[in-house]
Amino acid sequence: MLLYNTQLKKLILPEYGRNIQNMVDYCLTIEDRDERNHCAYSIVDTMVTMFPELQNEADYVHKLWDHLAIMSDFKLDIDYPYDVVKEENLESKPEPIHYALEKIKFRHYGKIIERMIVRAAQYPEGEERDALVMLLANHMKKLIYQINNEDVEDSKIFNDLAYYSNGVIRLDPETHKLHEYQVIIPPQSSGKKKKKK
């Protein structure tokens, strides 16, 4: 009777295929330790030839020996050339990384803009600071425009700048003008294809 893969034992590491798994299963049945060691080395040599592009990776062969131990369900008693992964370490998870969540005053600007405004407020007054402040103001207007397509008043941006900088940066809407942004709507096709003549 013909056996289908769905009827066979599930592969532990499917990337190596059924033949490698059969070799590992056979290696487990060998009673002589020297012969079992020789068989294990032959299996790893065959695994190396399966993925030649990975041979330049660091610890590539060490990983293959780990995979051999995993495929044997850690029952293969041989002289491993490396310390292979332990079964209990296989399911271990790293400790969760805790991120320091900071409160953002206006979420549409983000934390980086907040920090840049604080840094700009520390600059000495002059052309460099004025240029930086105008770049920040224009970028803030663009960020607001991305979430609100309606016209954004420059005075709104200038008020936010003053708020973030604790009143250090003050721009006058009469003397400072920001870029005008427009929403460009891509043309929609009519859905009809033109016939070629």
Secondary structure as UniProt FT lines:
FT   HELIX           5..7
FT   HELIX           14..16
FT   HELIX           17..29
FT   HELIX           33..50
FT   HELIX           52..54
FT   TURN            55..56
FT   TURN            58..59
FT   HELIX           60..71
FT   TURN            72..74
FT   HELIX           87..90
FT   TURN            107..109
FT   HELIX           110..122
FT   HELIX           127..147
FT   HELIX           154..164
FT   TURN            165..167
FT   TURN            173..175
//
